[in-house]
Amino acid sequence: MRNVHRTRLRMALVVLGLLTVPLTAGPLPGAVAPAAAAPGAEQPPDGDIRARIEAIPGMRVTAERAAPQGKRYFDLAYRQPVDHRHPERGTFEQRLRLLHKSTDRPTVLYTSGYGLVSNPDFRSEPTQLVDGNEIVTEQRYFDKSVPKPVDWSKLDIRQAADDHHRLIQALKPLYDGRWISTGGSKGGMTSVYHRRFHPRDVDGTVVYAAPDNVNDRDDSAYDAFIERVGTPACRARLKAVQREALVRRDEMVARYTTWAADKGHTFGIIGSADKAYELAVLRAVPMYWQYGDAQCTDVPEPTASTQQLYTWLDRTTGLANFTDTTLKPLTPYFYQLGTQLGYPQYSTPHLTGLLRHPGVQDVRTYVPRDIPLRFQPHAMADIDRWVRHQGSQLLFVYGENDVATAERFRLGRGSRDAHLYVAPDTNHRARIESLPAKDSAAAKATLRRWAGQ
């Protein structure tokens, strides 16, 4: 069974088709101390790092974990306003993790874009390359960083960016070296959004596999990508097995239904096992390109047994990901897709006559009907313009075979000290280390320059 973080990330990848117990006694009413007032003068300049962290107004150490020699590792909670425009209207605690090395080392701010990374041994690539401190954040409304009551209107990219800004302002007097932000997939998107609204918070941002869905009404770039990625033989084989999975729908859904009943899973959000199964099949091809290879070496032939087809589909899309157990905790992600981030829907003419649920790819499928969705088409267009006309100290890394590359961020004449690299024959796991030697060396040199090394 995948751990919680990987399950949620995988579901997010499925949904995008791209890719990829509260800490407090409850919300506390009243104003939040301004971030600028959080730090510094009151702190003992040479005190124990834990005491100095706890001296930051609104910061709480919830645990200290074992750490490698010469480092300290803390679980933290930082009190944030539910609404940064009206901080007097209530607060919540945002969960963090801090790997402390030295206050004069570079500090890397990492987010997955979802809940807190479950593996305490996780280190982002930039953290390893600059040998720095690392702060890992949980995004507002995810997992345990949830205001109560939930006001969905306060979940937007600006409020989340303000969370990061306020956190950085609180910690900078303590960690006064260079700052780098980073994230992959939705975490990479989140890092760009933060820079859009607070461009001087950090000295550089490394973004992995992040889509830039500027026009949510036009998904032709994704369809064109699916038609050219990999080899013709591989693409044909994927379409054939995708079609066969629907030809044998009744057998496959029966297996799916039995499995769900045995595990206690339900389909209340999507509506039925049949609808969930159809959605899983529709996402199979884009999901394959997230982590598959260009030769389709593990894709079964259409003549394979029903069990083989079922096993492949489950391995590729994760059938558990379409159950209420997985979907409910990811409601904030689907809400963001349906209000600002956008959501690609794939054209599948080769499946004509086999589909039963029109509109099943729409993001509304994943969001409980009592939560309103009103899409803001200007949000991603604004981000895109900023990157092309004003974005600076940005480094984008994509994988050649990754569907996220279909609508990647673009640099423009106004982009300054900004760089974009594509790793050949690589998927959603693309990293700086995946790049050709010359590009990898250049990217590392840029990152280290930003980090003051």
N, C-alpha and C positions, 0 to 999 in steps of 0.2 A: 504494500500500500504506500502510495506516495505520501511524503510529509505534507503538512498543511500548506506551506508556502508553495511547493511545487504544484500541488493540485490547483490552487487558486491561480497561479500564474498560467498554468496550462489552460484552464478554463478561459482566462482572459484572452489567450491567444486564439482559442477556438472562436470566441465571440467576435473578436476583431477580424478573424479570418486572415490574420497577418502573422501574424506572428507564427501574446504572446499575451473573564470576570473583571470588571473595571478596576483600574488601579487606584481609584479614589472611592470615598464613601458616597460620591455622587457629585453632580454639578454644583458649584458654589455660585450664588448670585453675587452681583456687584461688579465694580470696575476692576480692570486688570492693570497692574503697574505698567507704565509705558516701558517698552524695551530699552530705551535709552537710559532709564533709571536703574536697569537691572544690575549693573556690574560695578566693579572696579574699586572705587575709593574705599569702600567699607571692607573690602577683602584683605586678609593678611597676605601681603605680597609673596611671602615665602612659605605659606602654610601648606599643610597636607592637601593634595589635590582634591580629595573627597570633601574636605571642609570648605575649600574654595568653591567647588561646584554647588554645595548645599547653601552657600551664602548668596547665590543668585536668586533674587526674588522670583517665586513661582516654580523653582526647580526642586525636584525631590529625587533622592537616590532611593530606589525601591529594592535594589540588591547589588551586591558586588560579587562578581564571579571570578573563578580562577582564570588567570591570564598568563601568556608566555612571559618568560623572565624579562624584567625591565619594563613591563607594561602593566596597566590597570584596566579593568573591564567592568563597566557599570551599566546596570539597567536604570533608566531615568524616566521621569514623567515631568512634563513642562506644561504649566497651565496657560492655555491660550483662550482668547476671546472666541465665542461662537461667531460673532460678527465683528471683524476688525474695524468696520466703519462706526460701530456702536458698541464699544467694549463694555459698556455698563449693562448690556443685556444678557449677561451670563457667560460662563466659561466651561471649558472641558479640559481634560488632561490628554496631551499628546505623548504617546510612548516613544522612547528613544533608546538607543544603545550607544555607548561611548567606549571606544578602545583608545585609551590614553597612552601615549608614548612620551611626549614632552611638550610643554606649552610653547616652545619655540620651533617645533616641527610644523610642516604644512598640515592642514586639517582638511580632510575629504568629507563632504556631505553626500551621503548616498541614500537614494530611495528606490524601492521597487515600484513605487506608484500605487501600492496596495497596503496590506498589513505589514507588520514587522517581519523581517526575514527570520525564519524559525531556527536556522542553523547558527549557533553562536560563534562558530569558527569561520563564518563567511568573512571574506575580505575582498573588496572590489579591486579590479585591476589597477586603477589609478592609485589606490592606497598602497598596493604592493610596489608599484613603480616609484613612488616618491618616498616610501617608507615613512608614512605619516600617521597622524591620529585619524580615527574614522568615527563619524557620527552616522548612525543608521536611523532613519525616521520612519514612523508609521504615518500614513496619510489620514487626514481628518475623515471621519465617518467610516473608516475601515476597522474591522476587528474590535479592539477595545478603546480606540480613540474616538469615541462617539458621544456627541452632546446628548443630553436628555432634558426635555423631549427632543426628538429629531425634527429639525426644521430643514427640509430638503433644499429650500431656496438658498441656504448658506453653504451648500456644497457646489463650489465653482472654482475655476482655475485661479482666479484672483485671490479668493480667501485662502486657498492652499498655498499660494505663493507668499501671501502675507504671513502665514504660519512659519514658513522657512525664513523669511526676512527677520521676523521678530526673534526667532531662535538664534540666528546668526548674530544679531545685534547683542543679544544677551551673553553669548559665549566669546565674542571677539576680544573683549578686554582680557580674557583669560588665555585664549589661544590667539596670540597676536602675530603668528606667522602668516604665510600665504594660505588662501582658501581655494579649494577646488570642489565643484559639484559634479555629480555623475549619476547615471542611472541607465537602465536598459529597457527597451520596449516602452511600456507606459511610464516607467521610471525616467527614461530618457526624455519623453515628452514633458513630464512634470518638471524636469530640470530646466528645459527650455522656457516653459511658461514662467517659472520663477525669475529667470533672467530677463524676460520681457518686462516684468513689472518692477524688478529691482536689479537693474543691469550692473550695478557696482558692488553688489553684495559679495561676490567672489572674484577671484583673479582668472578663472578659466573654468570651462564646462566641457566634460567629455560625455558624448551622447551615443549610445549604442542602439541600433536597430529600431529607431523611432520613426513611425509614420507621421505624415503631415497631411491630413485629410482636409484640404482647403475647401473643396466643393463637395459637400455630402450628397449632392444630387447626381454627381457624375462619377461612376465607378469604372469607367472604361479602361483606366490605366491598370487596374487590377486584373480585369479580364484579358487585356493584351499581354500582361506579364505571364499569366497562366498559360497563354498560347505560345510563348516563346522560351520559357525556362526549361532547362534540361534538354533531353534529346527528343526527337519526334516519337521514337518508339516508346520512350518512358511516358510521355504525355498520353499517347494512345492507350497504353496499358492502364494508366490511372483512370481514364474515362471509362474504359471497359469494365473495370472492377467496380467502379462507382455505380455504373448502370446495373450491373449484376446484383449488387447489394439491394437495389430497389426491386428488381425482378423477383428476388427471393424474400421480399419484405415480410410476408406473413410468417415464414419460418423464423426469420431473424427477430422480429418483434416478439414472437412467442418466447424465444430464449431470453430476450431482454426483460420481458415482463416477469418471467419466472425468477430471473436473477434479482430483479428489484424487490420482489416480494420476499425472497429469502433474506435479503440484506436490510429490509425495512425501509427501502427508498420509495419515494412518491414522486408524482409528476404534476403537482398542483399548480406550479407557476407556469410551466409550458402548456399543460393541458391534458396530455396523454402520453403513454409510451410510444404510440405510433407517430405522434407529432415530434416527439423528442428524437426518435430514431431517424425520421426524415431529415431533421436539422443536422444530426450527426453525419449523415451521408453527404449532405450538401457542403459541409465544412471539411470533408475528408481530403479533398485535393489541395486547397490552400494550406490546410494544416500539415499535409505531407511535406510540402515545400519548406515548412519551418525547420524540420529536422531530418528529412529524408535525403537520399542521394540522387544525383542526376541520372543514374542508370536504372532506378527502380528495382534494385536487387532483392528487396524484401517484399515487393508487391505481388500478391498471388495472381495467378491466371484466373480468368472468369470461370474456368472449368473446375476450380478448386472446390473442396467440400464446403458446406455451409458453415461448419465449425471453423475452418480456416479463414473464410471471409469474415466471420464474426470476430475472430481473434485479431485479425488485421485492423478492422474498423475500430475495435476497442483500443488497440495499441496506438492508432493514429489520432483519434479524436478524443478518446477517454469517455466511454459511454456514461460513466458515473458523473461526469461533468454536467449532464443535462437533467439531473435529479434535483429535487428541492434541497437536499443536504448540501450540495455544492453551490447552487444558485443563490440561496437566500443570503449567505454572508457576502456575496458579490453584488448585491443590489446597488450599493453606491457606485460601483464601476459601470454597471448598465445604465444607471441614471446619468452618469457623466457622458456616456456615449450618446444617449438620447437627448441631451441638452446642449452639449458644446463640442465634444470630441469628434462626433461623426462615426458612421458605421458602414463599412462596405458590404454590399450585397452582390453576389456573384451570378453571372449569367450562365445558365446550364442548358443550352438547346439540345444537347445529347440526351437529356433526361425527359424530354417532352413525352407526355402520356403516362409518366410514372409518378408524378407528384400529386399529392392529395391535399396539401395545406398551403393555399396561396398566401403569400406575405409572411411565411414563417421565418424568413431571414430578418425581418424587421426587428429592431432592438426592443420594440414594445413587447415582443414575445417573452423577454426576460424580466420585465419590470412589473411587479404587482399592479393591478389596475387602479388601486386606490392612491397610487403615487403619480402625480401629474407630470407629464413630459412636454416641455415646450422648447423646441430646438432654436438655438441662437446662431444663425448662419454667419454672423460677423466674427465670432470668437476665434475660429481657426484662421480666417482670412487676416485678421489683425496680427496674429502670431507670425504668420508667413511673411507679411509685409515687414515686420520688425526684423526678422532674421535677414531678409534680403537688403534692407535699407539701413539698418542701424546695428544689427547684431555684431558682437565682437567677442574675441576670445572663446570661440566655439569650435569644437572638434567632433565631427560626426563620423561614425564607423558603421558600415553596412556590410551584409553578406550578399554576394552576387545572386544566390538562389533564394533569398528570403523575400517573401511577398511584401514585407514592409518596404523593400527597396522600390516597389512600384510607385509609391507616392512618398518619396523621401523628402526631407527638408532640402531646400535649394539655397545656395548662396547667391548673392547679387553684388552689384557694384558698390553698394553701401556697406557690405559685410567687411569687417576689419579684423585682421588676424584670425580669420575663420578658415576652416579646413574640412574637406570631406574626402573620405577614403572608402573604397569598396574592396572587400576581400574576395578574390576569385574563388569560385567553386566552394563557397562557404554559405552556411544558412544563418538562422537566427542567433546562433552562438558566436557570431563574428566578434572578435576582439582585436585590439592593437596587435597582439601577438599573431593573429591570423593573417595580417597583411603581408604582402611581399616585403623582403628585407629592407629595401630602400624606403618604402612608405612607412614601415614599422619604425625604422630609425628616426624618420622625420617626425612622426607623431609623438614618439617618446621624447624627442628633443623639445618639441613644442610644450608638452605637458610639464616637463621639468623646468623649462624656462618660466612658465606661468607660476610654478611652485617655488621659484627663486633659487633653483639649483643649477 
